[in-house]
Amino acid sequence: MSGDAAGTVGAPAEHQAPPPPRLWRNRDFMVFWVGEALSVYGTQITALALPLTAVLVFEVGPEQLGLLRFAQLVPFLGLALLFGVWVDRVRKRPVMLGANLSRLVLIGLVPLLYQFDLLTLPMLYALALGVGVATVLFDVSWMSYVPILVKDRRSLLEANTKLNATLSSADVAGPGIAGALVSAVSAPFAMVANTFSYAVSVVSLLAIRAPEPPPPARETTRRLRTELAEGLRWVFGNRWLRAMGLVGCSCNFFLTMVQSLFLLYAVREQGLSAAAVGFVMGAAAVGGLLGAVIASTVVRRLSVGTAYRVSVSVIFLGPLLVPAAGGPQWLLMSLFVASFFLEYLGGSVSNVLIVSLRQAITPQHLMGRMTAAMRMLLYGGGALGGPVGGVLAGVVGLREALWVAGVLSALMLVPIVLSPVGRLRTMPTGPDDMPA
C-alpha cells in the first residue's frame, strides 16, 4: 500500500480519483446524524440515572448492580448474531424505527411505575433487559445503514467522525445533565428526558427521503445456521477483524467492571453525591470530544496502525488511576476525571478508526452479520465485566477489585503491540484493498 497519496505514486493528476463530496451536502445523512445525536444525549442520561435508581431507590450492593449491567448487555451475547442475519435480509430503517419506539416505551415505564409505587428491583432488571434487546437491534442496523446513506466508502471516516463527535459531546454534557436531573427530580424521573430524545430520533428516521434499496435477492432459501456460519467465518477468519474484536472484548470487559464498581465506590466509600459523580463523568468526557475532533488528523499524521496502537493503549491505562486516587476531595476527583478522560480520549479516536476500518473491508451483504459478531464480542465482554466485578468486590472489597481490574487492563498492552492492525499504514478503500 502507498503512503498518503490518494492514487498511485507518480501518476498524473488527471488519473487520480476526485475526492468524495463532503457529507454536509448529503441531506439524508445530516437528518440521520441530527436524530442520532439527540438520542445519544438522552441515552447518556439513562446511563447514569438507571444504575442510580438501583443505588438510591433500592440500595443495592455491588453484586446486584453488576447484575443490572449484565441485564443491559447480555442481549448482545444471545441475540446479536441472530439479529445480524435478519438485518442482512431486510431493509434497515424500519428495524431502527421499531427498536427506538421500543426503547421509548420501556424507558418511559420506569418513571411511570415509580410514580405509582409499582417499580420493583426485578422489574427494573426486566426493563433493562428489554432496553438491551432493542439496543442490540438498533446498533446492528444503524452500522449497516450508514454505508448505504454515505454510498462512497471513502466518506466513511468522515461519517464516523461526525457520529462519534456527537456521541462524545453527549458524553461531556450527558452525565452533568443527568446528575443535575437526578438531584432535582430523582433518578427515575430523570429518564423522562430519554423518552423525548428517542421520539426525536423516530421523527428523523421518518424524514429520510432516499429510498433504501432492497437486500439482494436470494436464488435459494438459505438456512439460518448457514448464514450465521458465513458471518462468523468472515469475522474470525479475517485477521484484522479478529484482532480488533478480541481486543475490544477485553477492553469492554475491564472498562465495564471499573465503571460498575466506580459508581458504588464513589457514592458509598468516597461520599460523592450524584451531582459530583455526574461532574466527574462529564468533565472526563471532554476527552472523548477532543478525541473526536482530532481523530481524522491523528490517522492522517500517524498512519492507521500507529493511531490504533496509541489510542487503544491509552484506554487500557486509564483504569489504574481509579483505585490510586486519594487525598483531599479536589485531588480525588481530579484523578477520577483523569482516569476516565484517558478512556474517553483513546476510545473516541479508536472508535472512529475501528468502525471505519470494519465497514471499509466488509462487503455490504455481510455488513449486518459482521456488525453483529463484533457487537457480540464487544458488548459480551461488557456484559461479563459487570457481574464478575460485582462478585470480586463482594469477596475482596471495592477498592481491591478496582486494583485487580486496573492491573489486568494495563497488561493488555502486550497483545495490542502484537496486533496485525498496528502494521496497517493507510485506510483501505474496499474489501480488496488490504495487504496480503
C-alpha positions as semicolon CSV with decimal commas, in nm:
position;residue;x (nm);y (nm);z (nm)
1;M;0,000;0,000;0,000
2;S;0,112;0,354;-0,066
3;G;0,163;0,629;0,189
4;D;-0,058;0,940;0,194
5;A;-0,125;0,971;-0,179
6;A;-0,480;0,918;-0,296
7;G;-0,370;0,742;-0,615
8;T;-0,066;0,557;-0,741
9;V;0,260;0,734;-0,660
10;G;0,380;0,929;-0,961
11;A;0,051;0,903;-1,153
12;P;-0,066;1,215;-1,341
13;A;-0,320;1,423;-1,152
14;E;-0,588;1,367;-1,418
15;H;-0,586;0,990;-1,348
16;Q;-0,639;1,029;-0,975
17;A;-0,989;0,978;-0,842
18;P;-1,162;1,301;-0,739
19;P;-1,221;1,336;-0,364
20;P;-1,567;1,227;-0,243
21;P;-1,825;1,503;-0,181
22;R;-1,843;1,633;0,175
23;L;-2,126;1,490;0,381
24;W;-2,251;1,838;0,473
25;R;-2,428;1,824;0,135
26;N;-2,581;1,480;0,199
27;R;-2,925;1,580;0,326
28;D;-3,032;1,232;0,441
29;F;-2,711;1,166;0,630
30;M;-2,743;1,503;0,804
31;V;-3,102;1,427;0,910
32;F;-2,994;1,088;1,043
33;W;-2,698;1,247;1,221
34;V;-2,914;1,506;1,400
35;G;-3,165;1,246;1,518
36;E;-2,895;1,010;1,636
37;A;-2,716;1,293;1,816
38;L;-3,023;1,382;2,020
39;S;-3,096;1,019;2,103
40;V;-2,745;0,957;2,236
41;Y;-2,782;1,264;2,460
42;G;-3,087;1,102;2,613
43;T;-2,913;0,766;2,639
44;Q;-2,632;0,927;2,840
45;I;-2,888;1,048;3,093
46;T;-3,028;0,697;3,136
47;A;-2,676;0,553;3,156
48;L;-2,634;0,734;3,490
49;A;-2,996;0,754;3,607
50;L;-3,074;0,383;3,568
51;P;-2,799;0,249;3,797
52;L;-2,857;0,541;4,036
53;T;-3,221;0,429;4,057
54;A;-3,094;0,091;4,176
55;V;-2,847;0,250;4,421
56;L;-3,066;0,528;4,563
57;V;-3,414;0,372;4,547
58;F;-3,337;0,006;4,617
59;E;-2,999;0,045;4,798
60;V;-2,839;-0,239;4,602
61;G;-2,493;-0,386;4,666
62;P;-2,212;-0,444;4,413
63;E;-2,340;-0,788;4,308
64;Q;-2,689;-0,655;4,232
65;L;-2,551;-0,350;4,050
66;G;-2,332;-0,579;3,839
67;L;-2,639;-0,789;3,759
68;L;-2,823;-0,479;3,637
69;R;-2,538;-0,401;3,398
70;F;-2,540;-0,766;3,289
71;A;-2,913;-0,743;3,209
72;Q;-2,847;-0,443;2,982
73;L;-2,562;-0,607;2,790
74;V;-2,635;-0,981;2,785
75;P;-2,869;-0,950;2,481
76;F;-2,556;-0,878;2,276
77;L;-2,430;-1,226;2,367
78;G;-2,754;-1,410;2,295
79;L;-2,918;-1,216;2,013
80;A;-2,661;-1,012;1,818
81;L;-2,578;-1,285;1,566
82;L;-2,944;-1,374;1,505
83;F;-3,033;-1,008;1,456
84;G;-2,735;-0,969;1,223
85;V;-2,864;-1,241;0,992
86;W;-3,210;-1,084;0,991
87;V;-3,080;-0,731;0,926
88;D;-2,884;-0,856;0,623
89;R;-3,214;-0,992;0,483
90;V;-3,432;-0,680;0,524
91;R;-3,433;-0,303;0,492
92;K;-3,264;-0,142;0,791
93;R;-3,468;0,175;0,851
94;P;-3,796;0,005;0,957
95;V;-3,599;-0,209;1,201
96;M;-3,437;0,100;1,352
97;L;-3,776;0,269;1,387
98;G;-3,917;-0,029;1,574
99;A;-3,614;-0,051;1,802
100;N;-3,630;0,315;1,905
101;L;-4,005;0,305;1,960
102;S;-3,950;0,005;2,188
103;R;-3,680;0,187;2,384
104;L;-3,904;0,492;2,417
105;V;-4,180;0,283;2,577
106;L;-3,954;0,075;2,804
107;I;-3,756;0,372;2,939
108;G;-4,081;0,565;2,988
109;L;-4,218;0,284;3,207
110;V;-3,952;0,345;3,475
111;P;-4,078;0,688;3,592
112;L;-4,440;0,584;3,532
113;L;-4,416;0,275;3,754
114;Y;-4,215;0,466;4,014
115;Q;-4,481;0,738;4,028
116;F;-4,749;0,481;4,120
117;D;-4,518;0,291;4,359
118;L;-4,519;-0,016;4,135
119;L;-4,149;-0,025;4,044
120;T;-3,958;-0,320;4,191
121;L;-3,596;-0,427;4,151
122;P;-3,684;-0,739;3,944
123;M;-3,898;-0,516;3,723
124;L;-3,605;-0,276;3,681
125;Y;-3,391;-0,572;3,569
126;A;-3,661;-0,676;3,321
127;L;-3,691;-0,327;3,174
128;A;-3,311;-0,302;3,147
129;L;-3,309;-0,635;2,964
130;G;-3,579;-0,516;2,723
131;V;-3,390;-0,194;2,652
132;G;-3,079;-0,404;2,589
133;V;-3,261;-0,619;2,332
134;A;-3,385;-0,311;2,145
135;T;-3,036;-0,157;2,163
136;V;-2,882;-0,465;2,001
137;L;-3,131;-0,442;1,715
138;F;-3,071;-0,070;1,663
139;D;-2,692;-0,095;1,682
140;V;-2,669;-0,382;1,433
141;S;-2,898;-0,192;1,195
142;W;-2,750;0,160;1,203
143;M;-2,392;0,046;1,148
144;S;-2,513;-0,139;0,838
145;Y;-2,728;0,159;0,731
146;V;-2,455;0,425;0,734
147;P;-2,266;0,279;0,432
148;I;-2,599;0,288;0,243
149;L;-2,653;0,656;0,327
150;V;-2,291;0,753;0,254
151;K;-2,252;0,538;-0,061
152;D;-1,885;0,628;-0,122
153;R;-1,674;0,425;0,122
154;R;-1,404;0,690;0,116
155;S;-1,650;0,904;0,313
156;L;-1,690;0,651;0,594
157;L;-1,413;0,807;0,801
158;E;-1,586;1,147;0,778
159;A;-1,926;0,993;0,861
160;N;-1,797;0,806;1,166
161;T;-1,601;1,111;1,279
162;K;-1,921;1,317;1,277
163;L;-2,124;1,048;1,454
164;N;-1,853;0,995;1,713
165;A;-1,820;1,371;1,771
166;T;-2,186;1,395;1,874
167;L;-2,151;1,084;2,089
168;S;-1,852;1,241;2,259
169;S;-2,031;1,572;2,312
170;A;-2,315;1,373;2,471
171;D;-2,058;1,203;2,692
172;V;-1,948;1,550;2,804
173;A;-2,290;1,701;2,865
174;G;-2,496;1,392;2,948
175;P;-2,355;1,296;3,291
176;G;-2,370;1,653;3,418
177;I;-2,727;1,694;3,294
178;A;-2,817;1,354;3,439
179;G;-2,660;1,435;3,776
180;A;-2,849;1,765;3,793
181;L;-3,177;1,599;3,690
182;V;-3,135;1,321;3,945
183;S;-3,070;1,579;4,217
184;A;-3,368;1,788;4,108
185;V;-3,639;1,532;4,026
186;S;-3,500;1,189;4,139
187;A;-3,326;0,920;3,933
188;P;-3,639;0,756;3,784
189;F;-3,793;1,085;3,665
190;A;-3,463;1,195;3,508
191;M;-3,521;0,927;3,243
192;V;-3,822;1,112;3,102
193;A;-3,572;1,317;2,900
194;N;-3,456;0,999;2,726
195;T;-3,807;0,919;2,606
196;F;-3,829;1,259;2,434
197;S;-3,488;1,207;2,268
198;Y;-3,600;0,872;2,123
199;A;-3,915;1,039;1,992
200;V;-3,698;1,291;1,804
201;S;-3,488;1,007;1,663
202;V;-3,801;0,835;1,533
203;V;-3,912;1,155;1,359
204;S;-3,568;1,199;1,199
205;L;-3,571;0,843;1,061
206;L;-3,915;0,904;0,912
207;A;-3,784;1,226;0,749
208;I;-3,513;1,049;0,545
209;R;-3,620;1,076;0,180
210;A;-3,389;0,842;-0,007
211;P;-3,548;0,502;-0,060
212;E;-3,344;0,219;0,086
213;P;-3,263;-0,043;-0,180
214;P;-3,393;-0,391;-0,105
215;P;-3,139;-0,651;0,002
216;P;-3,001;-0,869;-0,280
217;A;-3,248;-1,131;-0,398
218;R;-3,162;-1,484;-0,294
219;E;-3,177;-1,758;-0,554
220;T;-3,241;-2,023;-0,291
221;T;-3,363;-2,020;0,065
222;R;-3,065;-2,043;0,298
223;R;-3,066;-2,188;0,644
224;L;-3,012;-1,966;0,944
225;R;-2,722;-2,181;1,055
226;T;-2,551;-2,139;0,718
227;E;-2,578;-1,761;0,728
228;L;-2,461;-1,746;1,089
229;A;-2,157;-1,957;0,999
230;E;-2,081;-1,734;0,699
231;G;-2,077;-1,422;0,915
232;L;-1,865;-1,582;1,187
233;R;-1,617;-1,716;0,930
234;W;-1,581;-1,368;0,785
235;V;-1,505;-1,209;1,124
236;F;-1,291;-1,479;1,282
237;G;-1,124;-1,575;0,956
238;N;-1,012;-1,218;0,886
239;R;-0,702;-1,145;1,092
240;W;-0,773;-0,771;1,122
241;L;-1,136;-0,814;1,230
242;R;-1,041;-1,097;1,465
243;A;-0,769;-0,891;1,633
244;M;-0,993;-0,585;1,673
245;G;-1,278;-0,796;1,808
246;L;-1,077;-0,980;2,073
247;V;-0,900;-0,666;2,196
248;G;-1,233;-0,480;2,201
249;C;-1,394;-0,761;2,402
250;S;-1,119;-0,736;2,665
251;C;-1,146;-0,357;2,665
252;N;-1,519;-0,358;2,737
253;F;-1,479;-0,630;3,000
254;F;-1,237;-0,423;3,208
255;L;-1,400;-0,085;3,148
256;T;-1,746;-0,213;3,240
257;M;-1,603;-0,375;3,552
258;V;-1,439;-0,047;3,654
259;Q;-1,738;0,174;3,569
260;S;-1,986;-0,053;3,750
261;L;-1,772;-0,058;4,065
262;F;-1,682;0,311;4,040
263;L;-2,039;0,430;4,089
264;L;-2,074;0,238;4,414
265;Y;-1,717;0,317;4,522
266;A;-1,761;0,691;4,463
267;V;-2,101;0,715;4,636
268;R;-2,055;0,469;4,923
269;E;-1,683;0,478;5,010
270;Q;-1,580;0,826;4,892
271;G;-1,904;1,007;4,978
272;L;-1,961;1,175;4,640
273;S;-2,311;1,300;4,556
274;A;-2,499;1,217;4,234
275;A;-2,416;1,566;4,106
276;A;-2,045;1,515;4,186
277;V;-2,041;1,180;4,004
278;G;-2,212;1,347;3,708
279;F;-1,949;1,622;3,713
280;V;-1,665;1,366;3,713
281;M;-1,806;1,178;3,416
282;G;-1,897;1,495;3,227
283;A;-1,558;1,658;3,280
284;A;-1,380;1,337;3,184
285;A;-1,589;1,306;2,869
286;V;-1,420;1,620;2,733
287;G;-1,150;1,369;2,638
288;G;-1,398;1,197;2,408
289;L;-1,490;1,525;2,243
290;L;-1,124;1,609;2,197
291;G;-1,063;1,263;2,051
292;A;-1,348;1,304;1,804
293;V;-1,208;1,639;1,688
294;I;-0,854;1,508;1,633
295;A;-0,935;1,153;1,514
296;S;-0,904;1,219;1,140
297;T;-0,588;1,424;1,188
298;V;-0,432;1,154;1,407
299;V;-0,499;0,886;1,144
300;R;-0,351;1,105;0,867
301;R;-0,044;1,204;1,066
302;L;0,045;0,876;1,237
303;S;-0,080;0,604;0,997
304;V;-0,373;0,377;1,074
305;G;-0,166;0,120;1,265
306;T;0,017;0,364;1,489
307;A;-0,304;0,555;1,565
308;Y;-0,468;0,224;1,662
309;R;-0,186;0,117;1,896
310;V;-0,160;0,455;2,069
311;S;-0,532;0,520;2,112
312;V;-0,619;0,170;2,238
313;S;-0,322;0,164;2,476
314;V;-0,440;0,488;2,636
315;I;-0,779;0,327;2,708
316;F;-0,626;0,032;2,891
317;L;-0,405;0,251;3,109
318;G;-0,688;0,470;3,240
319;P;-0,841;0,225;3,496
320;L;-0,525;0,224;3,711
321;L;-0,594;0,580;3,828
322;V;-0,930;0,499;3,994
323;P;-0,800;0,287;4,287
324;A;-0,485;0,500;4,303
325;A;-0,689;0,817;4,369
326;G;-0,683;0,955;4,721
327;G;-0,619;1,264;4,934
328;P;-0,844;1,571;4,960
329;Q;-1,164;1,569;4,757
330;W;-1,032;1,803;4,486
331;L;-0,736;1,567;4,422
332;L;-0,957;1,259;4,442
333;M;-1,199;1,398;4,185
334;S;-0,915;1,520;3,964
335;L;-0,768;1,170;3,945
336;F;-1,109;1,022;3,878
337;V;-1,154;1,271;3,595
338;A;-0,806;1,191;3,458
339;S;-0,880;0,818;3,456
340;F;-1,198;0,847;3,256
341;F;-1,055;1,131;3,044
342;L;-0,790;0,888;2,913
343;E;-1,051;0,622;2,845
344;Y;-1,278;0,865;2,658
345;L;-0,990;1,017;2,461
346;G;-0,849;0,685;2,347
347;G;-1,194;0,538;2,290
348;S;-1,308;0,827;2,073
349;V;-1,007;0,810;1,839
350;S;-1,008;0,430;1,822
351;N;-1,384;0,407;1,764
352;V;-1,370;0,632;1,457
353;L;-1,077;0,435;1,320
354;I;-1,204;0,084;1,402
355;V;-1,563;0,131;1,282
356;S;-1,441;0,290;0,957
357;L;-1,192;0,008;0,905
358;R;-1,453;-0,262;0,969
359;Q;-1,701;-0,102;0,729
360;A;-1,436;-0,044;0,462
361;I;-1,313;-0,405;0,444
362;T;-1,653;-0,580;0,470
363;P;-1,879;-0,648;0,168
364;Q;-2,225;-0,490;0,205
365;H;-2,406;-0,827;0,202
366;L;-2,208;-0,928;0,514
367;M;-2,228;-0,592;0,691
368;G;-2,510;-0,683;0,931
369;R;-2,354;-1,013;1,034
370;M;-2,008;-0,859;1,071
371;T;-2,152;-0,582;1,289
372;A;-2,349;-0,835;1,492
373;A;-2,047;-1,057;1,554
374;M;-1,837;-0,758;1,658
375;R;-2,110;-0,624;1,887
376;M;-2,145;-0,970;2,039
377;L;-1,774;-0,969;2,122
378;L;-1,761;-0,609;2,243
379;Y;-2,077;-0,599;2,450
380;G;-2,043;-0,962;2,552
381;G;-1,720;-0,862;2,722
382;G;-1,901;-0,573;2,887
383;A;-2,188;-0,798;2,997
384;L;-1,946;-1,027;3,178
385;G;-1,742;-0,741;3,327
386;G;-2,031;-0,615;3,542
387;P;-2,115;-0,937;3,733
388;V;-1,751;-1,051;3,755
389;G;-1,660;-0,715;3,909
390;G;-1,954;-0,737;4,148
391;V;-1,859;-1,085;4,269
392;L;-1,493;-0,986;4,302
393;A;-1,583;-0,674;4,503
394;G;-1,804;-0,883;4,729
395;V;-1,510;-1,113;4,805
396;V;-1,213;-0,873;4,832
397;G;-1,373;-0,525;4,860
398;L;-1,445;-0,243;4,616
399;R;-1,103;-0,078;4,607
400;E;-0,917;-0,408;4,588
401;A;-1,136;-0,522;4,298
402;L;-1,063;-0,194;4,119
403;W;-0,689;-0,257;4,162
404;V;-0,723;-0,605;4,008
405;A;-0,914;-0,464;3,712
406;G;-0,662;-0,182;3,662
407;V;-0,355;-0,406;3,663
408;L;-0,508;-0,667;3,431
409;S;-0,622;-0,389;3,199
410;A;-0,269;-0,249;3,174
411;L;-0,135;-0,594;3,081
412;M;-0,344;-0,578;2,762
413;L;-0,075;-0,355;2,609
414;V;0,111;-0,674;2,509
415;P;-0,150;-0,806;2,260
416;I;-0,209;-0,450;2,134
417;V;0,157;-0,417;2,037
418;L;0,147;-0,757;1,862
419;S;-0,180;-0,690;1,675
420;P;-0,165;-0,702;1,291
421;V;-0,385;-0,388;1,285
422;G;-0,084;-0,197;1,418
423;R;0,102;-0,266;1,091
424;L;-0,156;-0,100;0,860
425;R;-0,035;0,223;0,702
426;T;-0,345;0,367;0,532
427;M;-0,724;0,328;0,548
428;P;-0,838;0,073;0,283
429;T;-1,093;0,179;0,022
430;G;-1,273;-0,156;-0,005
431;P;-1,268;-0,528;0,081
432;D;-0,995;-0,597;-0,175
433;D;-0,766;-0,313;-0,066
434;M;-0,587;-0,493;0,218
435;P;-0,227;-0,614;0,240
436;A;-0,166;-0,984;0,192
